[in-house]
Amino acid sequence: MGRRGVKLLSLSLLLIGAIVFSGCSSGIKGFRKFQYAPDGWNMFRNGPTGYQDVSSTIRPPVSLIWGTKLKGRLHATPIVNGSLGVMPALDRKIYLFDPETGTKRGKIKTKSSSSSSPAVAENLLYIASENGDGRLRCLNINSGKVVWVHDLSDVSAPIVLYDRALLIGNYAGEFFCFNRYTGDVNWSYRTGGPISGGAAVPDNKVIVGSSDGYLRCFNLEDGDLVWEFSADEAILSTPAIGEYCYVTSTDNRLYAIDLLTGVEAWRFETGGQIFSSPVLDDEAVYFGSNDGCLYSISSDSGNLLWKFGTDAVVNATPLVLSDAVVFGSGDSYVYFLDKHSGDEFYRFKTRSAIVSSPAYYRGRVYVACSQRWLYCFGSEAVEAATNADITSK
């Protein structure tokens, strides 16, 4: 395409409010009209504790608002803030979309796949990629500039932000605390195995699990080890923070760990390995298991409140709202359940298994299936879905 064609294309994209990202090595074309919304879904589980905002709601009847097909497989959780949606993929691209319509607004090109859930704060977007590129990047959305880059080797753990800190681990077993504005490493710690889960932050402490089976608690400021807890097998999930620290393991268990001492308070055992990260509200902890069930467990006692069975493994982390729980399963369905009873009130058949956690923003739920489709659901009536060949049950 000639210079004139490039110029015309850029102008037309700006007219529709698009954002176009070129290869990260050469910078980006900024989205000057982007304004950060504090109520956005800004990272995996939308925060560093795993506690979900119970004021968020979705009620029946639920409908598909739109569905859009991307070119890469989708394993990460999308983020949505204002007019910006971000969805990493395994085809060396991170896609940008319009949250209202699903229209593709551009893409960030990397040199390898991305399954790490991104994060956004102020006008800064944070993304990470896997082996072959292996970089953590901070991008200025408004100016279009790369603020800083750090080589992390191979990473798929979600990016977690807390105040001025960015927390992330890699497959080499290294855990990092960065200054998220400068990219400087505040401190790091090498575990005995790959880290695929994210960190949780209670009271200026940082808690993270590793495939070496240990859950470790550090001081946020200096990285000093406070305590460690050993499960019987790998911890591949992100902990959640409430009365206790709640964490799942491939030994089939959910553990409740004392936040001050690292001593086990209680455990709950399922019928399969657990890759799903726990999420909690004021009463319960919610997570999926490879036995095909989603569980609601009393956060105080560890007693079973209810469980809901699907036809395949539930690796994805659920979304918890004021009156509903939303999650995807390996059986390709997105399920909407009453949070208090566990009764289903809506399901939708996607194109493939779901390993991505849903995101929520202003009455809409966004969820990706592994085979390239991104969906948006809401309570409002819709005349027709974006893609006519999408079918629901």
C-alpha positions in Angstrom: 0.0 0.0 0.0 1.4 3.5 -0.9 1.8 6.4 1.4 -1.5 7.9 0.2 -3.4 4.7 0.9 -1.9 4.4 4.4 -2.9 8.0 5.2 -6.4 7.5 4.0 -6.7 4.3 6.0 -5.5 6.0 9.1 -7.9 8.9 8.7 -10.9 6.6 8.2 -10.1 4.6 11.3 -9.8 7.8 13.4 -13.2 8.9 12.1 -14.8 5.7 13.5 -12.9 6.1 16.8 -10.6 3.2 16.1 -7.3 2.4 17.7 -4.6 0.9 15.4 -1.5 -0.6 17.0 1.5 -1.4 14.9 4.4 -3.7 15.9 5.4 -3.0 19.4 9.0 -2.5 18.5 8.1 0.6 16.5 5.5 2.1 18.8 1.7 2.5 18.4 -0.7 5.0 17.0 -2.4 6.5 20.0 -6.0 6.8 20.8 -6.1 10.4 22.0 -9.8 10.3 23.0 -9.4 7.4 25.4 -10.5 8.3 28.9 -9.8 5.9 31.7 -13.0 4.7 33.5 -12.5 3.8 37.2 -15.4 1.3 36.9 -13.7 -0.6 34.1 -12.8 -4.3 34.2 -9.1 -3.6 34.4 -7.3 -6.9 35.0 -7.9 -10.6 35.7 -10.7 -10.9 38.3 -10.7 -7.1 38.2 -8.5 -6.6 41.2 -5.7 -8.0 43.3 -7.8 -9.8 45.9 -10.3 -12.0 43.9 -13.2 -10.3 45.8 -15.9 -9.4 43.3 -18.0 -6.2 43.4 -21.4 -7.4 44.6 -23.1 -4.3 43.2 -22.6 -5.6 39.7 -25.6 -7.4 38.4 -27.1 -9.2 35.4 -30.7 -10.6 35.5 -32.8 -12.8 33.2 -33.7 -12.7 30.5 -30.1 -12.8 29.2 -29.4 -12.4 25.5 -26.4 -12.6 23.2 -25.5 -9.0 22.3 -22.8 -9.8 19.8 -20.2 -12.3 18.8 -17.1 -11.7 16.8 -14.5 -14.1 15.4 -10.8 -13.4 15.8 -8.0 -15.2 14.0 -6.2 -16.6 17.0 -7.1 -19.1 19.8 -8.2 -17.3 23.0 -7.0 -18.4 26.5 -6.7 -15.1 28.3 -9.3 -12.9 30.0 -10.3 -9.8 28.2 -10.2 -6.3 29.8 -12.9 -3.6 29.1 -12.6 0.0 30.0 -14.6 2.8 28.4 -14.4 2.5 24.6 -11.5 0.1 24.8 -11.6 -3.7 24.8 -8.4 -5.8 24.8 -8.2 -9.6 24.0 -4.9 -11.4 23.7 -4.6 -14.3 21.3 -2.2 -17.1 20.4 -1.6 -15.9 16.8 1.0 -13.3 17.9 -1.6 -10.6 18.1 -3.5 -8.8 20.9 -6.8 -7.6 19.5 -8.6 -4.4 20.3 -12.4 -4.2 20.0 -15.3 -1.9 20.6 -17.2 -3.2 23.8 -20.5 -1.9 22.4 -20.5 -3.7 19.1 -17.6 -6.1 19.0 -16.1 -4.3 16.0 -12.4 -4.9 15.7 -10.5 -1.7 16.2 -6.9 -2.8 15.5 -4.3 -5.1 17.0 -0.9 -5.2 18.7 1.6 -7.4 16.9 4.1 -9.4 18.9 6.6 -12.0 18.0 4.9 -14.8 19.9 1.5 -15.8 21.3 -0.1 -14.2 24.3 -2.2 -16.0 26.9 -1.4 -13.6 29.8 -4.4 -11.5 30.8 -3.6 -7.8 30.3 -4.2 -4.8 32.6 -4.9 -1.1 32.3 -4.6 1.8 34.7 -4.9 5.5 33.9 -3.8 5.7 30.3 -1.3 2.8 30.5 -1.9 -0.6 29.0 0.2 -3.6 30.2 0.6 -6.7 28.0 2.9 -9.8 28.1 3.8 -12.5 25.6 5.2 -16.0 25.6 8.4 -17.7 24.6 9.8 -16.3 21.3 9.1 -12.8 22.3 8.7 -13.1 26.1 8.3 -9.4 26.9 6.3 -7.4 29.4 5.3 -4.1 27.9 3.8 -0.8 29.1 2.1 1.2 26.4 0.7 4.8 26.6 -2.7 4.5 25.0 -3.1 8.2 24.3 0.3 9.1 22.9 0.9 5.8 21.1 4.4 5.3 22.7 6.0 2.3 24.3 6.8 3.5 27.8 9.0 0.6 28.8 9.8 -3.0 28.0 11.2 -5.8 30.1 12.4 -9.2 28.9 10.5 -11.8 31.0 11.3 -14.9 28.9 8.1 -17.1 28.8 5.0 -15.8 30.7 1.3 -16.6 30.7 0.4 -15.5 34.2 -2.1 -12.7 34.5 -0.7 -9.2 35.1 -1.7 -7.8 38.5 -1.6 -4.2 39.5 -1.5 -2.7 43.0 -0.9 1.0 43.5 2.5 1.6 41.9 3.4 -2.1 41.7 3.1 -4.6 38.8 3.3 -8.2 39.9 3.9 -11.2 37.6 5.7 -14.5 37.4 7.1 -16.5 34.5 7.7 -20.1 33.5 11.3 -20.0 34.7 9.8 -19.8 38.2 10.8 -16.2 38.8 8.4 -13.8 40.5 8.8 -10.0 40.0 7.6 -6.9 41.6 8.0 -3.9 39.1 7.5 -0.2 39.4 4.7 -0.1 36.9 5.5 3.5 35.8 9.2 3.0 35.1 9.6 -0.8 34.6 12.3 -1.0 37.2 12.4 -4.2 39.2 11.7 -3.5 42.9 12.5 -7.1 43.9 12.3 -10.7 42.6 12.2 -14.2 44.0 13.0 -17.5 42.3 10.6 -20.4 43.1 11.2 -24.1 42.4 8.8 -24.3 39.4 6.9 -22.4 36.7 4.5 -19.8 37.8 1.2 -19.7 35.8 -1.1 -18.0 38.4 -1.3 -14.4 39.4 -0.5 -12.7 42.7 -3.0 -11.6 45.4 -2.3 -8.5 47.6 -3.6 -8.3 51.2 -2.4 -5.4 53.5 0.8 -4.7 51.7 1.7 -8.4 51.4 2.0 -10.4 48.2 0.9 -14.0 48.0 1.6 -16.2 44.9 1.6 -19.9 44.2 4.0 -22.0 42.1 4.0 -25.4 40.4 6.6 -26.4 43.0 3.5 -26.8 45.3 4.3 -23.8 47.5 2.2 -20.8 48.3 4.4 -17.9 49.4 3.8 -14.6 51.2 6.2 -11.7 50.8 6.4 -8.1 52.0 5.3 -5.9 49.1 7.9 -3.3 49.9 11.1 -5.3 50.0 10.2 -8.9 48.9 11.2 -10.5 52.2 9.6 -13.9 52.7 6.9 -13.9 55.4 5.7 -17.5 55.3 5.2 -20.4 52.9 2.6 -23.1 52.7 3.0 -26.4 50.9 0.2 -28.2 49.1 0.5 -31.8 48.0 0.8 -30.9 44.3 1.2 -27.8 42.0 -0.5 -24.5 42.6 -1.4 -23.1 39.2 -4.1 -20.7 40.2 -4.3 -17.2 41.6 -5.1 -16.9 45.3 -8.1 -15.0 46.6 -8.2 -12.9 49.8 -10.9 -12.7 52.4 -11.0 -13.9 56.0 -8.4 -16.3 54.8 -6.2 -16.8 51.8 -8.0 -19.2 49.5 -6.0 -21.2 46.9 -6.7 -24.2 44.7 -4.2 -27.0 43.8 -3.9 -29.9 41.3 -4.2 -32.1 44.4 -8.0 -31.6 44.0 -8.3 -29.2 47.0 -9.3 -25.7 47.9 -7.3 -24.5 50.9 -8.1 -21.8 53.4 -4.8 -20.4 54.8 -4.3 -18.1 57.8 -3.2 -14.7 56.3 -0.8 -14.0 59.2 0.9 -17.3 59.8 0.4 -19.4 56.6 -1.1 -22.2 58.6 -4.0 -24.2 57.1 -7.4 -23.5 58.6 -9.4 -25.9 56.5 -9.6 -27.7 53.2 -12.3 -28.8 50.8 -11.7 -31.7 48.4 -13.2 -32.2 44.9 -13.2 -35.1 42.5 -10.6 -33.7 40.1 -7.6 -31.5 39.7 -8.2 -27.8 40.1 -6.8 -25.2 37.7 -9.6 -22.6 38.2 -8.7 -19.6 40.5 -11.1 -19.0 43.4 -13.3 -15.9 43.5 -15.2 -14.8 46.6 -17.9 -12.5 47.9 -19.1 -11.9 51.5 -20.4 -15.4 52.0 -18.8 -17.9 49.7 -15.8 -19.0 47.6 -16.5 -20.1 44.0 -14.3 -22.2 41.7 -14.3 -24.9 39.1 -12.8 -28.4 39.1 -11.8 -31.0 36.5 -14.5 -33.2 37.9 -16.8 -31.0 35.8 -18.4 -29.0 38.6 -18.6 -25.4 39.7 -18.5 -25.1 43.5 -19.9 -22.6 46.1 -18.2 -23.1 49.4 -18.8 -21.3 52.7 -15.8 -18.9 53.1 -16.0 -19.3 56.9 -16.4 -23.0 57.5 -15.5 -24.7 54.2 -18.9 -26.4 54.0 -20.5 -27.1 50.6 -23.3 -24.6 49.8 -24.0 -26.0 46.3 -22.3 -27.4 43.2 -23.4 -27.3 39.6 -22.3 -30.1 37.2 -21.3 -29.7 33.5 -20.3 -32.2 30.9 -16.5 -31.4 30.9 -13.8 -29.9 33.0 -14.2 -26.4 34.5 -10.8 -24.8 34.3 -12.0 -21.3 33.8 -12.3 -18.9 36.7 -15.9 -17.8 37.4 -17.4 -14.3 37.5 -19.4 -13.5 40.6 -22.1 -10.7 40.5 -24.6 -9.6 43.1 -27.1 -12.2 42.0 -25.4 -14.5 39.5 -22.3 -16.6 38.8 -21.1 -16.8 35.2 -18.6 -19.3 34.0 -17.5 -21.3 31.0 -16.8 -25.1 30.7 -14.9 -27.5 28.6 -18.2 -28.6 27.2 -18.4 -25.2 25.2 -21.2 -23.7 27.2 -21.3 -20.4 29.1 -23.5 -20.9 32.1 -25.5 -18.2 34.1 -26.5 -19.4 37.6 -28.4 -18.0 40.5 -25.7 -17.2 43.0 -27.6 -18.2 46.0 -29.2 -21.5 44.8 -26.9 -22.6 42.1 -29.9 -23.0 39.7 -29.2 -22.3 36.0 -31.2 -19.5 34.3 -29.3 -19.2 31.0 -26.8 -21.1 28.9 -25.2 -20.4 25.6 -23.4 -22.9 23.3 -20.1 -21.5 22.0 -17.9 -22.9 19.3 -15.4 -24.7 21.6 -14.1 -25.3 25.1 -13.7 -22.3 27.4 -10.7 -21.7 29.5 -11.0 -17.9 29.7 -12.6 -16.1 32.7 -15.5 -13.8 31.9 -15.2 -10.0 32.3 -18.0 -7.6 33.3 -18.6 -4.0 32.4 -21.7 -1.9 32.8 -24.3 -4.6 32.6 -22.5 -6.8 30.0 -20.5 -10.0 30.3 -17.6 -10.7 27.9 -16.3 -14.2 27.5 -14.0 -15.9 24.9 -14.0 -19.5 23.8 -10.7 -21.1 22.8 -11.5 -21.4 19.1 -11.3 -17.7 18.2 -14.8 -16.4 19.2 -15.4 -13.5 21.6 -19.0 -13.0 22.9 -20.9 -10.3 24.8 -24.1 -11.0 26.8 -26.5 -8.7 28.5 -30.0 -8.4 29.9 -31.4 -6.1 27.2 -33.4 -7.5 24.3 -31.5 -7.8 21.0 -33.1 -8.1 17.6 -30.2 -10.1 16.1 -26.7 -11.2 17.0 -23.8 -9.7 15.1 -23.0 -13.1 13.6 -26.0 -15.0 12.2 -24.3 -18.4 12.4 -24.0 -18.2 16.3 -26.6 -20.5 17.9 -27.6 -20.8 21.5 -29.5 -23.2 23.6 
